[in-house]
Amino acid sequence: MSKLGIFLAASLLTATPLQAAKPKPLVDLINPFVGTLEDYGQLTPAAVAPFGMVQLGPDTAPANHNGYDYAARSLRGFSHTRAVGVGCAGAGGDLLVGLDYVGAPELARMDKSSERAAPGFYHLRYGGGIAADLVATRGGGVARFTLPRSGRVRLRLDPNHAYAKRISATWQTRSTQDLRAELVAGTVCDAGRYRLFTASTLRRNGRRLAMPVQIGPDRRAFVELDVRTGDVIEWRTGLSSVDGDGAALARDTELGTRSFAALLSQTRLRWQVLLDHWRPSGPEPRRALFATSLFRALQTPVAVADGDGRYRGADGIIRHAAAGHQRYANWAMWDNYRTLMPLLALSYPQQAQDIAASLVELYQTGKQRWATQQEPFLTVRTEHSGVALLDFHRKGITFDAKAALTGMAAESATLARTTPDEQIEAAYDDWATGQLARDLGDGTMAARYGEKALAYRAMWADVFKNLGADADVVKARGLYQGTLWQYRWAPVFDLPWLVAQLGPARFDAELRRFFADDLYNMTNQPDIQTPFLFAWRGHRAQSDVLVHRLLDQPVNHPYTNAGKRPIPWRGPSFALAPQGFADGMDDDAGGMTSWYVWASLGLYPLVPGEPQYVVTCPSFDRMQVRVSDGWVDIRREIAAHSAARWTDSAGLSRALGAILPHGDLAKGGVLNVGCAQGAVTAL
């Protein structure tokens, strides 16, 4: 019997281990080129480890938000950092490195037929046949160049290169034996700035080289050396938020003298361990898209503590993480608090614990709505951190909840409350503060923030109850990247009140109209919960059909972040191809790929902060998920009904309505979900 089978038997589950002809492991199904074409995801094939600082990948001309566009044919070089699928101009692009024969143009022709990528790995032939291979660890990266012929080559280093604003770049040393730089750049949308240190070394055929580095007046650096056919040149770099010594520590401990193959095997294993928390059974293309989505989700946030535990806080002060723990940064909470954070709470409680502690500390170190001027790493936004902390707390993730409550309460006075969406979003944060206060036994604070949260209701009744002529206008009344129709359903913490305001029949009818009239926007986050509202209301069959249409089929996409298209773009929301998302749809730091994971699972965290999931029809015949206390076995049954049944780890079974509590799920068990024949499409 397999280890999984033994575990399930010990847990008294009725499941049997996955059978016979073993399907490929998820780590071997990942396609890092998904979502890398033009404006279809803003993703990159860069080599990256789970939650890694280093995203070592190609930079093309023309470029995209992360320096790469699958359609491009010209190569600028390879840079070490980038954000994952975010907007504006992205962020990162630090320390661009390139190598070519002396006299060759800086823009090299890419041999696209040679291009390959896998978790932690990227390969390309370019120019006159140079082979570039990249591998990444958490804080280190190796760019390996194999030379096709003898001659003189130039290794060039551009510290000015960045996707957001480059504020400063300073070389601290000038030898290839230990070349160090201090880089300061703007975060996403240039809302703040971060400070990064690099420490690199040059190797030829495995031997470290000590050569002087030439620095030009524009701060670009280069080294020239004579090579023979088959020579291998490696540029090994470590990153740190703290200082050059921290970067050298990452380089020397994470990379050291280990071979490229050994480093790749190590990073692949790290990915495999995390991906093995999920064991889907179904068609390989569906499994591949699921694996690729999970791969994207587990890149954010970023682990920034050095090997000695040091890291920079959002206030610029250097601190130490406790032994055995990490500190995280690279926040995009507005984008992913609804989907990614609950995903981590479900299946990665160890990482979630350190992420929660990092968020608590963020409140204590000058948390801003977007970013501070002393960020430890590139970041996006921090709104709704308190909602995520409440959700973690109620799902058994341990952290200093009293300190979190203090920070959340202090932030309340600073929250924007001018536009309708801002009032709803501030109300959600106030609701989370009141709920956490209640959980911690502070009734007075709970009542105060509970009342403050519900103050939005008068505005909602005035603006959203009876929608007017501007209901389908993007940014009407100052809304952020959405319409009144889309933000109408946003107060998920107060859904029973919304139903009462409209009346159940009108609520259901207008929710149906929302989708029938193509008023839903799958390309952004404000209304991504709405397909699951039917199931929450007791009409699961409608959610099943709608969710699986969004997962698998071409649909109309009428909206951009700036307005409504004259003619909707029609195509799949998710696809196993470079055009992996709808036109204009960013992954937004795992926000949308986590949605794909949840929708495929047949469970959705409708109200982050409430420890429960709405049940819908799963995409897979069977899915086994590792949770904090065991395994959950989700089984899809084709039936004439939409019934669901939960069998816990002790063998006790009960019928489910629309909701499965997290407390049950976290202990392990079997979830049988009945689905209509036409609810799920085949890939």
N, C-alpha and C positions, 0 to 999 in steps of 0.2 A: 504494500500500500504506500502511496506517496505521502510526503510530509503533510500536504494539505489534507489528504484523506484522514490521516491519523488525527489531525487537529480537529476536523469537523466531527469525527466520531467521538472524540473526547468531549466535545461541546454538546453532544446529544442532538446534533443536527441531522435531519433526514437526507441531507445532500450526499452525493457520492462524488469522488474526485473526478476532474475532467479526464476524459478517456483517451486511450489508444494513441492514434496518430497525432503526435504532439504538434499543435500549431506553432508557428514562429513566435518567439517572445516579442512582446511589444517593442522592446528596444531596437529590434531589427526591422520593424515596420515603419519607423518614423521617417518622414520625408521633410527635412528642413527647408526645402524650396517652396513648400506650401505658403501662400500669402506673400510671396516676394516680388510679384510682378506689379509694377506701376503703383496705382492707388488701390490695391486689392489686399490690404492687410497691414502694410508697412512693416513687414517682417524681414528677416535676414537669415542666410544660411551659415552665419558665423559659428565657429566652434565655441561651445559653452558647456560648463558643468552645471549641475543643479544649483540654483540660487547663486550663480557665479558672478563675481565682479567682472571677470574677463569675458568679453564677447569678441573674439579675435576673428575678423572676417574681412572679405574683400570690399573695397570701395571702388565704385564704378563711375563712369562718365557716359551719360548723365546719371545722377544719383537719385536716391529717394530719401525719406526722412532718416533712414538709418545707414545711408551711404551706399546702398546697393539697390539695383533694379535688375531683375532677371532678364529684361529685354535688352539691357545694355551690352555692348561688345568691347568696350574699352576699359582697361584697368588702371586705376590710380596707384593702388598699393593695398596695404592691409593695416587696419587700425584695431585697437585693442578694446574699445568700449562702445556701447550703444544701448539705447533704451529699446524696449520690446514693444513694437507696434503702437507707438504713441503719436500724437498729433503735433501741431506747429511744425518746426523743422527737425523735431526729434531732439536728441542730446547725445553727447559722447563724441566718438571719432578721434579719441585721444591717441597720440603717438603713432602717426602713419609711417609704416616702414615699407620700402620697396627695394627690389634688387633687379638689376639688369646689366647687360654688357655696356661698357663705356661707349657713349655715342648713340645709344638707342634712345628713342623718344620716351618721355616720362609716361605718356599714355600708351600702354601696351595692348596689343590685340589679344583678346581672350579666346582660347580654344574651348568653346562652349560644349563641344562633344566630350571633352575630358572632365568636365566639372562634376564633382561628387561631394556629398555631404552626409554626415551621420551625427548622432549625438556626440559632441565633443570633438568633431573632426570636419575638416574641409580640405578639398584638393582641387587644383586647377593647373593646367598648362597654359602658358601665355608667352607673348613675345616670340623669341626664336626657339621656343621649346623648353624653356625653364619650367620645372615642375615645382609648384608651391604646395606644401602640406602644412596644415595648421592643427594644433591641438591645444586644449585649454583645461586648466584646473580651476579651483575656486578663485585664486588670486594670481595665477600665473598662466603664461602662454608661450608656445614655441612656434615660430615661423621658420619652417625648414625649406631650403631651396636646393634643388638638385640640378647641377649644371650639365647641359647637353654637349658642351664642347669647351676646349681650352680658350683662354683669353683673359681679358681684364674686366672685372665687374665692379660696379659701384653699388654700395648699400647706402640708401638715402633715408633720412629720418626727418619727418616734418612735425615739429611740436605745435605748429600754428593751426594744424588741421582740426576742425571741429564742426559739428552740425549746428550748434547754437553759437553764441558769441564766445570767441577766444579772448579772455581778459588778460592773461599773462602766460608766458612760457619761459622758464629759466633752466639752463643747463647747470647742474651742480658739480659735475665732473666731466672729464673729456678723454676718457680712455675706454676702449671696447671691453676691457677686463671688468669694468664696473661703471657703466655709463648711467648717470642718474639725472632725472629731470623733475622739476616741480611745475605742475600745470594747473591753471585756474580757468574755469569756463562757466558759461551760463548753464543753468538747468533748463528743463523743457520750457519752451516759450520765454526763455530768459527771465523767468520770474525770480530766480535766486542765483546763487553760484556755488560751486563745489571746488574743493582743492584735492588734487590727486598727485601722488608721487610714483615715479617709475624707476626701476633699477634693472638694467639690461646687461647682457654679456654676449659676446660673439664667439661662435665655435666653428671650426672647420674640421670636418671628418672626425668629430668627437673631441677635438682638443681646443681648449680655451685660448683665444688670441688676445694679446695685449698690444693694441695699436692706437695711436693718437687719432682722435676724431676731429675732423675739420668742421668749423662752425662758420657759416656765412653771415653776412650782415643782416639777412632776413631771419636769422636764428635757425635756419635749416642746416642740418648736419649731414656729413657723408664720410664714408670710408671706401677706399679703393684697394683691391687686392687681385693678384694673379691667381687663376684657377686652372685646373686640369679637367678633362672630360670625366664626368661622374663625381666630381667633388660635391660634398654636401656642406652647405653653409647654414648655420642655425643662429637665429636671433631669439634669445631666451629672456623673457621680461617678467618681472613681478610688479604688482600694484599694491598700493597702500593708501588709506585715507589719512595716515598719521605722519609719516616722514620717509626719507630715503632708506633708513635702516629697516623699517617695516616692509618696504617694497623688496629690499634685498633678502629679507627673511622669507617672504613668499616665494621669491625666485629660487632660493637655495634649499628650502625645505620641501616645497611642493613640486619643484622641478628637479633641482639638484643635478646629478649626472645621469639620471635615469634616461633610458632610451626613449625615442619617440613612441615606439610600439608599446613600451611599458606604461607610459603616461596615458596613451589612448585606452589601453586595457583598463587602467585604473578609473578613468572618467566614465568609460562605458559601464563598468561595474556599478559605479555610483548611480548612474541613471537606471540601470536594471533593478537595483534594490528598491528604488522609489516606484518605478513603474510596475513592479511585481505586486504592489498593493492592489492591483486591478487585474482581473482575469476574465475578459469577455469571451464569449463563445458565439461565433457568427461568421459571416462572410469576411474574407481577408480585407477587401477594400474598406469595409466599415470599421474593422479593427484598426486598420492603418490610420484612418482619419481620426479615430478616437485616440490612438497612441500619440499622434502628432499634436492633437489639441492638448493632451495632458502634458506633453513635452514643453509646449509653450507656457502653460500655466505654471509649471514648476521652475521657471526662470526668474520669478518675481515673488517677493522682494529680494534684495541682494544681501548676502552675508558679507559684512564689511570688517569684522574683527580680524586682526592679524593673528598669526600663529602664536604670539605671546599674549593674546587677549586684548591688546590695545586697539582702540578705535576712536574716531573723532565724532563727537556729538553734534547735533544740529546747531549748537551754540559755539562750535569751534573748539571746545575744550576736550582734551584727550582723557579718555577713561579706560577702564579695564573690564572686560567681561569675565564673569566667574569661570573657573575651570570647567570644561565640558559644556559650555554654553556659547551661543553666538549673539551678535548684534546685527540687526537688519536695517537697511535704508532703501532708497530707490522707490519711494512711495508713489502710488497712483490710486489712492483710496476712493476718490470719487468714482473712478472707473471700475474698480474691482471689489469694493467692499460687499457688493450684493452677491457675488458668485465665487471669486477666488478665495476670499477669506473663509467663508463657510466650507469650501472644499478642503482647505488645509485643516480646519477644525475637525472635519469628519475622518480623514484618513491619515493625516500627518500631525498628530497632537504634539509630538516632540518639537517639531519646527514651529508649530503654532504657539507653543509656550514661550519660546524665545522671541517670536514676532510680537506677541502680546507685551512682553516686557520691554521690547524696543519701542512700541507705541506709547506705553506709559511714560518711558523716559523722554519721548518726543514732547509730551506735554510739559515736562519739567525743564526742557532746554530751549524754550522759545518757539514752540510750534507756530507756524504760520499757515494760512489757508493754502498757499502753494508751496513756497520754499523760503528758507532763510538765506542769508548771505554767507553762511558758514557751513553749508551742507557737507556731510561726509562723502556724498556721492551724488551723481545726477539723480534728480527726482522730479515728480510731476505735481501731485496735489495730495493734501492730507485730510480733506473733509471727510466726516463720518468715521473717523478713527474710533470715536466713542461708541458708535453703533457696533463696530467690529469687536470692541472690547466687551461690550455687554453680551454679544453673541458667544464669544470665547468663554466668558465666565459661566454662562448658563449651559455650556456644553462641556463643563468640567476641566477647562484649561486653567491651570493655576498661575496667578500673577498677583501683584500688589493692587488689589481692586480698590482699596481705600485711596491710594495715591492716584489711581485712574480717575476715581470719582472727583477728587479735588481738582484735577486738571480739566475734566469735562465741565464741571460747574464754572470754573474760571473762564473757560472759553466761551461760554454761552453769551456773555455780554458783548463779545466781539463778532458774533456771527452776523453775516449780511442778512437783512430782512426787508429789502426794498421791493423787489419784484415778486410776483406770485410764486415762482419756483423757489426763490430764496426763502420765502416764508415757510413753504412746505419742508424744505430741507433742514432749516433751522429747527422746525418743530420736531422733526425726526430725531435730531441730536438731543433736544431737550427731553423728548420722551425717553431716550436711552439713559440720560442722566437720572431722570426720575425713577426709572425701573431699576437701575443699579443701586440707587439709594435705598429703594424698598428692599432689594435683596440683602443689602448690608444692614438693614434694621433702622435706617434713619427715616422715620415716618414723616417728619417735618419737611425734610428736603424732598422726599418723594412727592409729597402733596404740592409743594411749591413748583417743582419742575413739571409735574404732571399737568398742573393748571396752565403753566406757561406754554407747554407743548400744544395744548388744545386751543390756544388763542388764534391759531391759523384758521379755525373753522369759519369764522365770520367772513374772512376773505374768500375761502373756498366756495361758500354758499353764494357770494356775490359774483365771483368770476367764473366758476366752473359748473355750477348747478345747471344753469341755462346758457349754453354756449352761444356766442354771437357770430357776427360776420367774420371776425378775425380768428376763429377757432382753429383754422387749418393754415395759419401763417407762421412760418418758422421765425422765432425770435419776437413774436408779437408781445407787446407790453414788457419788453426787456427780458424775455425768457432766454435761457442759455441753450442753444442748439436743440430746440424742440418747439412743439406747438402746444396750444392749450388742450387740444384733444389728448396729446401724449402725456402731458403733466397732470391731466385730470385724475389719473389713476395712481399717482405717485404716493399718496399718504398710506402706504401699506400697513403702517402701525395702527391705522384707524379705519380699517376696511369696513367693519360692521357699521360704523357711523355713516360712511359713504353710501352703503346699501340703504340704510334707513333714510338718508336725505333724498335719494332718488326713488326709493321704493324698490322692492326686489324685482318686480316685473320690468320696470323701466331700466334698472341697472343692467339686467341681463340683455334686454333688447338693444340698449345703446352700446354695450360691449360687443354684441354681434355686429352692429353697424360699424363699429370701429375697425373691424377686420374686413367686413364685406366691402367697405368703401375705400380700402387701401389707406387708412389713416395711421396705421401702425408703422413704426420705423425700426427695422431690424439692424440698422447700421450704427446705432448708438444706444447708450444705456438707459435713458430716462424711462422708457416704457417696456423694458425687456421682460418684466414680470407678467405682463398682461396676458400672454397666451395661457398661463396657468390659472388665471382667475376663474375660468369656466369650471375647472376641476374643483377649485376651492368652493365654488357655489353649488357643487353637487352635480355638475354636468360634465363628467369626465370625458365622455366620448367626444365632445366638441374640442376639448384641449388635446386629446390624443391625435385627432386628425390634423389640427392646426400645428401642433408642435412638430409632428413628423413631416409635414409639408415644409416647414422652415428648416428642418434638419437636412432633408434629402432632395427637395424638388425646386425647380426654378419658380421664383415668385417675383412679383413686382416690388421694386424698391424706389419709391417716389421721392425720397428726401436726401438732401445733403445737410451738412451742419449749418450751411449758410442759407438754405432756401429749399423750395420745392421744384423739382424738375418739370419742364413742360411735358415731357414724356417719361414715364418711369423706366429706370433701367431694370431689365428683366434677366434674372439668372439665379443660380443657387446662392444661398447665404454662406454655405460652407462647401468646399470641394477639395479633393485630393489632387491639387494642381497648383502651379505658380499663381494662377488667378484663383486663389483659394477662398476669397471672401467676396461679398458683394462690392460693387464699385463704390469707392469712398468709405468703406467700412474698415476701421482700424481694429486690431485686436485689443488695443488699450491695456497693455501690461497684464495679459491673461484674462481680462474681463469677459471677452466674447468667447474665447476658447474654453473657459470654465463653464460658461453657459452651455456650450455644446456638450461638455462632459455631463453636466446635470441633466440636460434634456435627454441624452442617450441613456442615462441611468434609470430614468423614470421616477426621479425624486427631485423636488425643487425647493430651495430655501426661500419661500415666498416673502417672509418677513424676517430679515436678519435681526437678531435680538430675541426672537421667539424660537425656542429650540424644537423645531418641528419642520416637517417636509410635506409638501403636497405630492400625492401619488398620481403618476400618469403612466401611460404604457411605455415600457422600456424598448430601446432599439434592438437589444440583443435577446436571443433566446434565453441566454443565461449570463449572469454577471456575478462574479464573486469579488467582494470588496473587503480589504482588511480595515478594520476599525479598531478603536482603542482596546477593546476587550475580546476581540475574536475576529470572526469573519461573518459577513452578511452574504447570503446567497439569494440573488434576485432572479426569479424565473418568470418568463413570459408564457402565458397560456392563451392560445387562440380560442375564444369562446364567444357565445352570443350575449354575454353579460360583461359588465365592467367592474366586477367584484374584485376585491383584493383581500388577501388573508395573510396574517403575520403569525409565524410560529417562532417562539423565542428559544433560547439556547437550552432551556429545560424541557422543551417539547410541548409547551402549552400553546394552543392555537386560538386565534380569535379573528373575526371578520373586522376589516378596516373600513372606515368611511373615507373621507378625503385626505386625512392627515395621519402621518406616522411620526410619533414623538422621537426626538433625538435620543432620549434616554433608553428607549427600546433598541433603536438601531445600533447604538454604541456598544451594546452587550453582545451583539451577534444574533443571528437567527436566519430564518428563511422567509422571504417575501414572495408570495405567488400573486401575480397580477393578470387578471383576465383582460384580453384585448380583442376588439372586433377584428374580423378578417381583413378589412380594408384600412385599418388604422396605421399600419406600418408598411412602408414601401421597401422594396429590395434594392440594394445598390447594384 
